[in-house]
Amino acid sequence: MHLHWLIVCLVSMGQESDAENCSKAETAQAKKRLFDRLSLTENYSQNTRMSPLTFHDDPEDVIYFDPAIISVDLYVTSITNVNEKAQSISTQIKMITGWPNSNLTWKPDQYCGITLYAAPKNLFWIPDINIMESIKTDFGTKESPYVQLFSDGFTVSTDVIALTTACKMDLYRFPFDTQICSITLQSTAYSDQEIILDTLTDAKWATFKSKELFQAQGEWDLVSINSSNATIDGDVGEFYINQLIYQITIKRRPLLYVINIIIPVFFFLVLDVIAFFIDTSGSDKVSFKVTLLLSISVMLLILYSTLPSTAENIPLIGVFCCAVFCLIGIGLLETFFVNFLMARGAEKRSVETTAAVTGQDGSVRDQQNPPDSVKDQNEESHSVESWAATRRNQRKKLSWTRVARIIDVTFLVLYIITIIVFMSVLWKLWFP
């Protein structure tokens, strides 16, 4: 009912007089008369303000009593820290609270057009609005000792608060995640029959004003601020309490994590594929793969120190690093097996080649020195047969090397297909 007028007054805050017909002396006298009119010097007047008073067509009609509407506007001016492990967020907010009091009205034309009057806060009833998620609450600079009184009976208090609140975070898509943190405002002493919390402006204005006032954001961007109302059961007795819930949506800037974690891990995976083209007969390939495995282990330790261990779902970045670790580990086992087959084939080939060369030397010597008897001819025939058997056995043993190469090529093809499928699925989950 009076919200539009309150917005206009807030915009024009600081203007105490718009009457051009009053001199400075007359304005000063008007302020003094208004001070007396509001009973700011009388201590007993505080007793009459122990409960919120609302607007009525007839203030004397106490039968008609509506709950007092406490209007609140909340602007996020900075995001100072987001602690994923502690599941908390530290922000600085500007909270404007306005409430009606029919005893504090005056006609501006009788007081030189004064529509706004600043008065000590401790002389007035202040709504006990608490933040339910609060872990730590401090005033950003200093608590304002004054409130603004408007001629139509609205009392407005403006506070800048450094706030640390609990925020349950979903880190499944970390670092491409968006978090929604709630700030729940409610009274602990008054039921919904006495006060109702409502917003002063709409969500679009709260978001626009917050982005305009934003001072520091770090790795987080403010996306939007939405609000809703709820009613809960009271702690004692059968009554209900009205709540005003602000939902602050923030989005992480992922560039730092992409450069420091995702790209290096993916590069390790590419290097592991390239390692298949290293000569399998050497030990450099095994050493190279072991180095990659240790590098992935370091990345996993970095993630462990960043992400909470109590997350319901394993973050996709953890799945990514663990999957790369497993792929490189399987590739290392395949390298061990292929090297074993290659080494066995090389060992058999070396032994049998030596035997074949020895047989050939014997035949050559026998041809240079022809046998003098039938016995020597039999020995020559036996030597030729042994050499032929050795050649057949050599071809058989060479199959170990062929099998190793077939396994290596087949594994490489399957390895690349697995990487492509895995990265495609991961991309769809990260960016649905």
Protein Blocks (a to p, Z undefined) as FASTA:
>chain_A
ZZmmmmmmmmmgoiabfcfkbcfklmmmmmmmmmmmnopmbmklmmmmmbccdddfblml
mmbccddddddddddfbdfbdcfklopaddddddddddddfklgccfklngopabdcddf
klpccdddddfklmbdcdfkbccfbdcddfkopacddddddddddddddfklpckbccdd
ddddddfkbcfklbccddfbdfklmmmmmmmmpmbgojaccfbdcddddddddfedjddd
ddddddddddddfklmmmmmmmmmmmmmmmmmmmmmpcfkbmklmmmmmmmmmmmmmmmm
mmmmmpcckbfbacfklmmmmmmmmmmmmmmmmmmmmmmmmmmmmmmmmmmmmmmmmmmm
mmmmmmmmccfbfklmmmmmmmmmmmmmmmmmmmmmmmmmmmmmmmmmmmmmmmmmmmmm
mmmmmmmmmmZZ
